[in-house]
Amino acid sequence: MPSLTFDRAFLTNLLSTLTDRGRDLLRGLTQSAAPRIADGELAELGQTLLSRRGEATGVALAQALLAGYEVATPEQRLAFLEALAEMFGPESEAIERAIETIRADGMTPAAVSALHDAAEPRRQELIRRLNLAPGGTAALVRMREELLGHVSEHPLLRAVDNDFVHLFVSWFNRGFLVLQRIDWTTPANILEKIIRYEAVHAIQNWDDLRSRLAPPDRRCYGFFHPRLVDEPLIFVEVALTKEIPAAIAPLLDPDRVPIDPQQATTAVFYSISNTQRGLNGISFGNFLIKQVVEDLKRELPNLTTFVTLSPVPGFAAWLARQRADEASPVLDPADKDVLSVLDQPGWTDDPATVDKIKPIMLAAAAFYFLEAKDKRGRVADPVARFHLGNGARLEKLDYLGDTSGKGLKQSYGLMVNYCYDLDDIESNHEAFVEKGIIAASTAVRKALRTRVAGAA
């Protein structure tokens, strides 16, 4: 919650410039530990904030509005978000005047600029002014997080979300982000957040965290923003190894024997976690991986291979649909009969069953990555879209790479390696984005061809 400590003389002068509503709210927030916010109070304060030109007044009003939002009831916060949609849109009269000017004078630079200014929703300027308050950036990220929870049931809020994204893309662009290495000496408040935010392979306790940060063959990097100094926006955990790994358990084993980083040939990105839901849709991962690759290459010239060991979160659900589909392009009746054992707990404990399933599973996985599409015609797997869009190559399918409960539930244990080849990243990216071409190794494509031939 933004700080509400004011110099009393300054506050006295300030209050004389505010509306009665704004003055009452600001006074309540500065004098009460649990102030009451009247219905409609926040929207009125937003109108007042937009009407003021003084910087000091604006900062204090922004501070009061954000503090009021923090203590408001959920219903009052939703009402404010809806007010942003309904009351703080573009000014129609200004748009009409700008259009008339263009009709009269043509598309002059001044006329086009005036139309652009008129078409901008007023809430964008309101959000900019709120960002000037101490702690404003963090408060706005939290506000958008709450907004995202309402969009599906309140479609009108999509326009508000579009404006948040428009501004956040600028405020959180790569030029403002700072890459920092996170290690065992990093302040504890940040390390606590690494434990909390880890989204791929849960960190069980401080000993588990230490095993990921302290050994010489482990690295962790995060992007930070100057206005969120103790909040990593995204972080990646890296293992330095002598080969491309096929399973996650050995990398996370607390009893493993670390290797000398100078003996490593491979850097493995085994976990990438976004931390701020309020920044969903703002891409950081592509910049993060590429910069970490460059930094590691400078630090350790002996590293020649840069790969991920990635989960496949949508595979189990997709495979279940294929098993239920009589016209499945990838599974015939015999395959489905073999895969029926997937419904039984403990199937991974029987070596004969594991061996029987493997060729069918890998063939289906190759089809899933190379051919399957979602409802929007995109590559079906969201993690694949991320890495392929960043210029990585689909390198290797890892059968039973993750036999944890989570891994079996989301992908029947399947994991995958994406390779970031520095010489091919740009060409892979362009081919994928412009033509939908998936960069994949011969081994992955061979698995697909073998299955299609067998199905024929």
MOWO-V628452 format. One line per field, one symbol per residue. ss: DSSP state (~ for helix, > for strand, _ for the rest). A space follows every 10 residues. Layout:
BEGIN
ss=???
END
This chain:
BEGIN
ss=_______~~~ ~~~~~____~ ~~~~~~~~~~ ~_________ ~~~~~~~~~~ ~___~~~~~~ ~~~~~~~~~~ ~__~~~~~~~ ~~~~~~~___ _~~~~~~~~~ ~~~~~___~~ ~~~~~~~~~_ _~~~~~~~~~ _____~~~~~ ~~~~~~~~__ ____~~~~~~ ~~~~~~~~~~ ~__~~~>>>> >______~~~ ~~~~~~~___ _____~~~~~ ~~~____>>> >>>>>__>__ ___>>>>>>> >_______~~ ~~________ ~~~__>>>>> >>>>__~~~_ ____~~~~~~ ~~~~~~~~~_ ____>>>>_> >___~~~~~~ ~~~~______ __~~~~~~~~ ~~~___~~~_ ~~~~~~~~~~ ~~~~~~~~~~ __>_____>_ _~~~~~~~~_ __>>>>>>__ ____~~~~~~ ~___>>>>>_ ____~~~~~~ ~~~~~____> _~~~~~~~~~ ~~~~~_
END
